[in-house]
Amino acid sequence: MKELKVLGTGCPKCKKLEEVTRSAAEDMKIEFNLVKVTDLDEIMGFGVMMTPALVVDGVVKASGKIPGIEDIKKMLS
């Protein structure tokens, strides 16, 4: 099971990244657990300075932007 985290304070971009990530994972038919991380200390713990950010299995894959669905699928595979 993939552990996916969307890091951000709840802004519209953060919500959009969550939607696109969920869609990509569902399209790929993979098992996943998607967690929203809004705590600034936890976000900084990943070394992320710009949100939204996507973390896949503990590794930051994108920060400060919303990747397209195909890009996210590549990050998940």
MARDREN-69010 format. One line per field, with one value per residue: residue in one letter; y, z, x of N, C-alpha, C, O in turn. Coordinates in Angstrom, 1 decimal. Example, Ala and Ser with C-alpha at 12.3 -4.5 7.8 and 13.67 -1.06 7.14 Angstrom:
residuo (A | S)
nc2 (-5.7 | -2.2)
nc3 (7.8 | 7.1)
nc1 (13.2 | 12.8)
cac2 (-4.5 | -1.1)
cac3 (7.8 | 7.1)
cac1 (12.3 | 13.7)
cc2 (-3.3 | 0.0)
cc3 (7.8 | 7.9)
cc1 (13.2 | 12.9)
oc2 (-3.3 | 1.1)
oc3 (8.5 | 8.0)
oc1 (14.2 | 13.4)
This chain:
residuo (M | K | E | L | K | V | L | G | T | G | C | P | K | C | K | K | L | E | E | V | T | R | S | A | A | E | D | M | K | I | E | F | N | L | V | K | V | T | D | L | D | E | I | M | G | F | G | V | M | M | T | P | A | L | V | V | D | G | V | V | K | A | S | G | K | I | P | G | I | E | D | I | K | K | M | L | S)
nc2 (-1.2 | 2.2 | 5.0 | 8.1 | 11.6 | 14.8 | 17.9 | 20.9 | 23.9 | 23.9 | 25.4 | 26.4 | 25.4 | 23.3 | 21.6 | 21.0 | 19.5 | 17.3 | 16.2 | 15.6 | 13.8 | 11.7 | 10.9 | 10.0 | 7.8 | 6.2 | 5.8 | 4.2 | 2.0 | 1.3 | 0.4 | 2.7 | 5.1 | 8.1 | 11.0 | 14.2 | 16.7 | 19.3 | 20.5 | 22.9 | 22.4 | 19.7 | 19.7 | 21.3 | 19.5 | 17.7 | 19.1 | 20.9 | 23.9 | 25.3 | 25.1 | 23.6 | 20.3 | 17.0 | 13.8 | 10.7 | 7.6 | 8.5 | 10.1 | 13.2 | 14.2 | 16.3 | 19.9 | 23.0 | 23.2 | 22.1 | 19.1 | 17.6 | 15.0 | 12.8 | 13.1 | 12.7 | 10.0 | 8.8 | 9.4 | 7.8 | 5.2)
nc3 (0.0 | -0.9 | 0.8 | 0.9 | 1.1 | 1.4 | 1.7 | 3.2 | 4.0 | 3.6 | 1.6 | -1.6 | -3.7 | -2.4 | -1.9 | -4.5 | -5.3 | -3.7 | -4.8 | -7.5 | -7.0 | -5.7 | -7.8 | -9.6 | -8.3 | -8.0 | -10.7 | -11.4 | -10.0 | -7.5 | -4.1 | -1.6 | 1.0 | 1.8 | 3.3 | 4.7 | 5.6 | 7.7 | 9.7 | 10.4 | 11.5 | 11.1 | 8.3 | 7.7 | 8.7 | 6.6 | 5.0 | 3.3 | 1.8 | 0.2 | -0.3 | -2.2 | -1.4 | -2.4 | -0.9 | -1.3 | 0.0 | 2.0 | 0.7 | -0.7 | -3.5 | -5.1 | -4.9 | -4.1 | -6.4 | -8.6 | -9.9 | -13.1 | -13.8 | -15.1 | -14.6 | -11.8 | -11.8 | -12.7 | -10.6 | -8.7 | -9.6)
nc1 (0.8 | 0.5 | 1.8 | 0.6 | 1.0 | -0.3 | 1.0 | 0.2 | -1.5 | -4.2 | -5.1 | -6.6 | -5.0 | -3.8 | -5.9 | -6.6 | -4.3 | -4.6 | -7.0 | -6.2 | -4.1 | -5.5 | -7.2 | -5.3 | -4.2 | -6.4 | -7.1 | -4.9 | -5.5 | -4.3 | -3.6 | -3.9 | -3.1 | -4.2 | -3.1 | -3.7 | -1.5 | -1.4 | 0.0 | 2.4 | 5.0 | 5.4 | 5.3 | 7.6 | 9.4 | 9.8 | 11.4 | 10.2 | 9.6 | 7.8 | 4.4 | 1.7 | 2.7 | 3.8 | 4.1 | 5.4 | 5.4 | 7.2 | 9.0 | 9.6 | 8.1 | 7.1 | 6.9 | 5.6 | 4.0 | 1.4 | 1.4 | 0.6 | -1.9 | -0.8 | 1.9 | 1.9 | 1.1 | 3.4 | 5.1 | 3.9 | 4.4)
cac2 (0.0 | 3.4 | 6.1 | 9.4 | 12.7 | 16.1 | 18.8 | 22.2 | 24.5 | 23.8 | 26.4 | 25.8 | 24.6 | 22.0 | 20.8 | 20.5 | 18.5 | 16.1 | 15.7 | 15.0 | 12.6 | 10.7 | 10.5 | 9.3 | 6.6 | 5.4 | 5.4 | 3.2 | 0.9 | 0.9 | 0.6 | 3.8 | 5.8 | 9.5 | 11.8 | 15.6 | 17.2 | 20.7 | 21.0 | 23.5 | 21.8 | 18.4 | 20.0 | 21.7 | 18.3 | 17.1 | 20.0 | 21.6 | 25.4 | 25.8 | 24.1 | 22.3 | 19.3 | 15.6 | 12.9 | 9.3 | 6.6 | 9.2 | 10.9 | 14.4 | 14.1 | 17.6 | 20.9 | 24.3 | 23.2 | 20.9 | 18.3 | 17.0 | 13.6 | 11.8 | 13.2 | 12.1 | 8.6 | 8.4 | 9.4 | 6.7 | 3.9)
cac3 (0.0 | -0.9 | 1.8 | 0.2 | 2.0 | 0.7 | 2.7 | 2.9 | 5.1 | 3.3 | 0.5 | -2.8 | -4.4 | -1.6 | -2.1 | -5.9 | -5.4 | -3.1 | -5.8 | -8.6 | -6.5 | -5.4 | -9.1 | -10.3 | -7.6 | -8.3 | -12.1 | -11.4 | -9.2 | -6.5 | -2.8 | -1.0 | 2.2 | 1.5 | 4.5 | 4.6 | 6.7 | 7.8 | 10.8 | 9.8 | 12.0 | 10.3 | 6.9 | 7.7 | 8.9 | 5.3 | 4.3 | 2.3 | 2.0 | -0.5 | -0.5 | -1.7 | -1.7 | -2.4 | -0.4 | -1.6 | 0.8 | 2.8 | -0.2 | -1.3 | -5.0 | -5.7 | -3.9 | -4.7 | -7.7 | -8.8 | -11.1 | -13.9 | -13.4 | -15.7 | -13.8 | -10.5 | -12.0 | -12.8 | -9.2 | -7.9 | -10.1)
cac1 (0.0 | 1.3 | 1.5 | 0.6 | 0.7 | -0.4 | 1.4 | -0.3 | -2.4 | -5.6 | -5.4 | -7.2 | -4.0 | -3.6 | -7.1 | -6.5 | -3.3 | -5.3 | -8.0 | -5.5 | -3.4 | -6.5 | -7.6 | -4.2 | -4.1 | -7.6 | -6.9 | -3.9 | -6.0 | -3.4 | -4.0 | -3.2 | -3.7 | -3.9 | -3.2 | -3.5 | -0.7 | -1.5 | 0.9 | 3.6 | 6.2 | 5.5 | 5.6 | 9.0 | 10.2 | 10.1 | 12.3 | 9.4 | 9.5 | 6.7 | 3.3 | 1.5 | 3.8 | 3.3 | 5.1 | 5.1 | 6.2 | 8.2 | 9.9 | 9.0 | 8.1 | 6.7 | 6.8 | 5.3 | 3.2 | 0.4 | 1.8 | -0.5 | -2.3 | 0.2 | 3.2 | 1.6 | 1.1 | 4.8 | 5.6 | 3.4 | 4.7)
cc2 (1.2 | 4.4 | 7.4 | 10.5 | 14.0 | 17.1 | 20.2 | 22.6 | 24.5 | 24.8 | 25.7 | 24.9 | 23.2 | 21.1 | 20.2 | 19.4 | 17.2 | 15.5 | 15.0 | 13.8 | 11.5 | 10.1 | 9.6 | 7.9 | 5.6 | 4.9 | 4.2 | 1.9 | 0.4 | 1.2 | 1.8 | 4.4 | 7.2 | 10.4 | 13.3 | 16.1 | 18.7 | 21.4 | 21.6 | 22.8 | 20.4 | 18.7 | 20.4 | 20.5 | 17.5 | 18.0 | 20.8 | 23.0 | 26.0 | 24.7 | 24.5 | 21.4 | 17.9 | 14.7 | 11.5 | 8.4 | 7.3 | 10.1 | 12.0 | 14.3 | 15.4 | 18.6 | 22.2 | 24.4 | 22.1 | 20.2 | 17.8 | 15.5 | 12.6 | 11.9 | 12.5 | 10.5 | 8.1 | 8.4 | 8.2 | 5.3 | 3.5)
cc3 (0.0 | 0.2 | 1.1 | 1.2 | 1.1 | 1.8 | 2.3 | 4.0 | 4.8 | 2.2 | -0.7 | -3.6 | -3.7 | -1.9 | -3.5 | -6.0 | -4.8 | -4.1 | -6.9 | -8.2 | -6.2 | -6.8 | -9.7 | -9.6 | -7.9 | -9.8 | -12.2 | -10.7 | -8.2 | -5.1 | -2.2 | 0.2 | 2.0 | 2.8 | 4.1 | 5.8 | 6.7 | 8.9 | 10.2 | 10.3 | 11.3 | 8.9 | 6.8 | 7.9 | 7.7 | 4.5 | 3.2 | 2.7 | 1.3 | -0.6 | -1.7 | -2.1 | -1.6 | -1.9 | -0.7 | -0.9 | 1.5 | 2.0 | -0.8 | -2.8 | -5.7 | -4.6 | -4.6 | -6.0 | -7.6 | -10.0 | -11.8 | -13.4 | -13.9 | -15.0 | -12.4 | -10.7 | -12.1 | -11.4 | -8.4 | -8.4 | -9.8)
cc1 (0.9 | 0.8 | 1.7 | 0.2 | 0.7 | -0.1 | 0.9 | -1.2 | -3.8 | -6.1 | -6.0 | -6.2 | -3.7 | -4.7 | -7.1 | -5.5 | -3.9 | -6.2 | -7.2 | -4.7 | -4.4 | -7.0 | -6.6 | -4.1 | -5.2 | -7.5 | -6.0 | -4.3 | -5.0 | -4.0 | -3.2 | -3.9 | -3.2 | -4.2 | -2.9 | -2.7 | -0.8 | -0.6 | 2.2 | 4.9 | 6.5 | 5.9 | 7.1 | 9.9 | 10.6 | 11.0 | 11.6 | 9.3 | 8.3 | 5.6 | 2.4 | 2.6 | 3.2 | 4.4 | 4.6 | 6.0 | 7.4 | 9.1 | 9.1 | 9.2 | 7.8 | 6.5 | 6.5 | 4.5 | 2.3 | 0.8 | 0.5 | -0.7 | -1.3 | 1.5 | 3.0 | 1.6 | 2.5 | 5.4 | 5.1 | 3.9 | 6.2)
oc2 (1.3 | 4.5 | 7.8 | 10.4 | 14.2 | 17.2 | 20.7 | 21.8 | 25.0 | 25.1 | 24.5 | 23.9 | 22.2 | 19.9 | 19.0 | 18.4 | 16.1 | 14.2 | 13.8 | 12.8 | 10.3 | 8.9 | 8.6 | 6.9 | 4.4 | 3.8 | 3.3 | 0.9 | -0.9 | 2.0 | 1.8 | 4.1 | 7.5 | 10.3 | 13.6 | 15.8 | 19.4 | 22.6 | 20.8 | 22.7 | 20.1 | 17.9 | 20.0 | 20.5 | 16.8 | 17.6 | 21.4 | 23.3 | 27.0 | 23.5 | 25.7 | 21.7 | 17.6 | 14.8 | 11.2 | 8.4 | 6.8 | 10.7 | 11.8 | 14.2 | 15.6 | 18.3 | 22.6 | 25.4 | 21.2 | 20.7 | 17.7 | 14.9 | 11.7 | 10.9 | 11.9 | 9.8 | 7.0 | 7.5 | 7.8 | 4.3 | 2.4)
oc3 (0.8 | 0.4 | 0.8 | 2.0 | 0.3 | 2.8 | 1.2 | 4.8 | 5.5 | 2.0 | -0.8 | -4.1 | -4.4 | -2.0 | -3.8 | -6.7 | -5.3 | -4.2 | -7.3 | -8.9 | -6.6 | -6.9 | -10.3 | -10.3 | -8.1 | -10.0 | -13.0 | -10.7 | -8.0 | -4.9 | -2.3 | 0.4 | 1.9 | 3.3 | 3.4 | 6.9 | 5.7 | 8.9 | 9.6 | 9.5 | 10.9 | 8.3 | 5.9 | 7.5 | 7.6 | 3.4 | 2.3 | 3.8 | 1.6 | -0.9 | -2.1 | -3.0 | -0.9 | -2.4 | -0.4 | -1.1 | 1.5 | 2.6 | -1.4 | -3.3 | -6.9 | -3.6 | -5.6 | -6.6 | -6.7 | -11.1 | -11.2 | -12.8 | -13.2 | -14.8 | -12.0 | -9.8 | -11.6 | -11.1 | -7.5 | -7.6 | -10.2)
oc1 (1.8 | -0.4 | 2.8 | -0.7 | 1.6 | -0.8 | 1.1 | -1.7 | -4.6 | -7.3 | -6.0 | -6.6 | -3.6 | -4.5 | -7.4 | -5.7 | -3.6 | -6.2 | -7.6 | -4.7 | -4.0 | -7.1 | -6.9 | -4.0 | -5.1 | -7.9 | -6.2 | -3.6 | -4.8 | -4.8 | -2.0 | -5.1 | -2.0 | -5.3 | -2.0 | -3.1 | -0.3 | -0.5 | 2.9 | 5.9 | 7.6 | 6.7 | 7.8 | 11.0 | 11.5 | 11.4 | 12.2 | 8.9 | 7.8 | 5.9 | 2.5 | 3.4 | 2.2 | 5.6 | 3.4 | 7.2 | 8.5 | 10.0 | 8.1 | 10.3 | 8.2 | 6.0 | 7.2 | 4.4 | 2.3 | 0.5 | -0.5 | 0.1 | -0.9 | 2.2 | 4.0 | 2.2 | 2.8 | 6.2 | 5.8 | 3.8 | 6.6)
